[in-house]
Amino acid sequence: MNARIMLFSFTLLISAIILPQGINFPLEVIASNNLFNNRQFAAFDQNGKIHVSYTGQSGTNSNSREIYYVYETAGGFSDTLNISSNTVDDNYSTLSIDNNNKVHIVFIGRDAGSLFQLKYTNNISGSFFTPVYLSTGGLNKATPYSKIGPDSVLHIVYFTFTNDPDNAYYLKHDLRTGQSSSPLLLAAAETSGDFDASLDVDSNGKVHILLKSGGVFGGPLRYYNDISGTVTQVNLPVTANVTTCKVAVDKTNKVHIVYRLESELRMYYTSGENGVFSTPVVFTPPGQRPSGMQNIAVDDSQRVYVIYQSSSANSGKGFYLVYGQNGIFSDTTLVYEIPPQYVTRNSSAILAKGNGYIAAFFTPGGVRDGIVLADIFMKRGQLFEPVPVEFASFTYTIDKNSLLLSWVTASETNNNFFTVEKLTDGNWEALGVVKGQGTAISSNSYYFRVTNFADGDRFRVKQTDFDGTYSYSNELSVDSGPSPDRFALLTNYPNPFNPTTTIEYTLREPGYVTISIFNTMGELAAVLTQKQHEAGNYRMEWNAESYPSGVYYAVMDFQTKGKNQSAQMFVQKMVLMK
């Protein structure tokens, strides 16, 4: 039996809505006037509202460039605010939002000596202060990419821009002390005039930096982080010349990287954890020559989103979206086809949150009333149907005079927290709260220990969403029973069942127990428990509401370690009849 189980092919199938060939969300205007507006950068705040900074220029006069900012309110977008407002060339803004919903904007602007320097402002006091210089003297600075961390440290990667060979540098500014670090040389690198370096900050406040080193038209890809406490280069599985590279870190601190391979002019993706990166995969078709992307985004389900313009004349004039998960990407989807009144495609940016909610920003350009200009538009909406919170199992363990309740969710959407409840005198009493995972398509396990219990006590788990809606698990009754004298996986009841059934097992001695559910094809359907157990009697429920009718097998694998290590396997046939 054990050998046969090992030959099974385990496959996890995840369903999603297949997108049509175009994104049909409403078109919203961010900036449309007599300016050449571009290089937009956007962020969600803690309430899901959108904030955007961008460059606006009068015609082809670069000295007229200013940094503008708009934000979303309950009644729509605010009036446009001129952040720089100095009639001196300002450009390349990036925007990020801290945990207190305060906005931080970094850009370049000329100093009194006409050198481009790093400039910074925030609205912590309630309004934006006059931008201050974070750099002085030296050489021209270019294309700074910034992000505020959870520890109030602002991280910036930027290039120098001269007639001589240039370099990429990293700088951090601590808002708590008002002090900036000395610039750290990262690599010899030339900027192409776009964001050729990007960075993100993980939940631990660690910075992750990605840049194109080498010449203007491509060079080696470089990745750095300061997880060790010092900014250190980490090797990537990429050796050829690249451009258009972007990095994003998801809520689990997994690193996602995209770049354009110059030998093919196609976009590639790799991801990494603990310094180990996956084999790169290509995710754009030949012939498009993607460009113009300001950033990439990752939602709570670890889907990566990339929006770009096709810069090849024979591939269609428009902006395109590609999204992917676990290295598997969608087909290219048209976001916006350039209408006749526009003739050029400019910058694009993307935001994502939850399970497939996106906001896509894009900039077509043209001539209106004899004026060269560009407008910034946005489309936003839900790409995927929400995945409900689904309890896969609810069980207990009696261990040293305490009761350990454990439950497994197959998926979660918008989940805020769980409340463990006990039936007392006919009323459900709250015992405690366990924080949820928000939105997740993968399995998650939770635990809660009860010290005051008796045989016959009944428990349940209430899950509450961020919007206040809630639902319940099945109820669980405690039965400690006599000490077991055998190992056994008992027949489930009821059997046949719809949609829940109770699974009981007994352990004569402590060991590591895995209970899995397989279908008749040998495919893994669910894992109900996978942890160390004490000797005792156990009971759990399997909720098969989302599974099709048919025959399933509950498989218990029991293992002990040490001098007398052993392994045993038990199987019970179950019939789900809907």
Secondary structure, 3 states (H helix, E strand, C coil): CHHHHHCCCCCCCCCCCCCCCECCCCEEEEECCCCEEEEEEEEECCCCCEEEEEEEECCCCHHHCEEEEEEEECCEECCCEECCCCCCCEEEEEEEECCCCCEEEEEEEECCCCCEEEEEEECCCCCCCCCEECCCCCCCEEEEEEEECCCCEEEEEEEECCCCCCEEEEEEEECCCCEECCCEEEEEECCCCCCCEEEEECCCCCEEEEEECEECCEECEEEEECCCCCCEEECCCCCCCEEEEEEEECCCCCEEEEEEECCCCEEEEEEEECCEECCCEECCCCCCCEECECCCEECCCCCEEEEEEECCHHHCCEEEEEEEECCEECCCEEEEECCCCCCEEEEEEEEEECCCEEEEEEEEEEEECCEEEECEEEEEEECCCCCCCEEEEEEEEEECCEEEEEEEEEEEEEEEEEEEEEEECCEEEEEEEEEEEEEECCCEEEEEEECCCCCCCEEEEEEEECCCCEEECCCEECCCCCCCCCCEECCCECCCECCEEEEEEEECCCEEEEEEEEECCCCEEEEEEEEEECCEEEEEEEECCCCCCEEEEEEEEEEECCCCCEEEEEEEEEEECC
